[in-house]
Amino acid sequence: MSKTVVVRYRTHPQHAQRNAELIADVFAALQREQPHGVRYQVLRADDGLGFTHVATVEDGLAVHPLTSLPEFKAFAADIATRCEVQPQQTVSTVLGRYPA
């Protein structure tokens, strides 16, 4: 079983590029570490300021494969100062996915 977390927020215009760079650092770490039990994607709105993160993590893992990464911790550390609209989180259960 797994849970999916969707987080949406909007950055201040002057922080959007830095936010995207920090996200790229997270994906570089994921590629390097190849952690088990996580699916992750980030979408950037056409306006360049809105971001949506979608993370699905398997239940029962001893260490969270995403939030335990130093690069993710660096991304999250000052997210509040980068945001015009603060992150809003929704936890969901996946009913279907294609491809599986």
C-alpha positions, 0 to 999 in steps of 0.5 A, a space after each residue: 500500500 502507498 500514500 500520495 501527497 500532493 503539495 501546491 504553492 506559488 512562489 514570489 517572482 524573484 524566487 521562482 528560478 531558485 526554487 526550480 534549481 533546488 528542485 533540480 538538485 532533488 532530482 539529481 539526488 534521486 537519480 544518484 541514490 535511486 531510493 526504493 519505494 518512491 515515485 516523485 514528480 514536480 509540475 511547474 505552471 505556465 506562469 512559472 510561479 505555481 508548483 505542484 509536487 506529487 510524491 507516492 511513497 510505499 508504507 512501512 519504509 524505515 527511512 522516508 526515501 525523499 524527505 531524508 535526502 539532504 537536497 530535499 532538506 535544503 529545498 524545504 528549509 526556506 520554502 516559506 520565504 520563497 512563497 507568495 502562497 504557502 504550500 498546501 498539502 493533500 494526502 490521497 490514496 491512488 486508485 489507479 495509475 497508468 502505466 503501473 
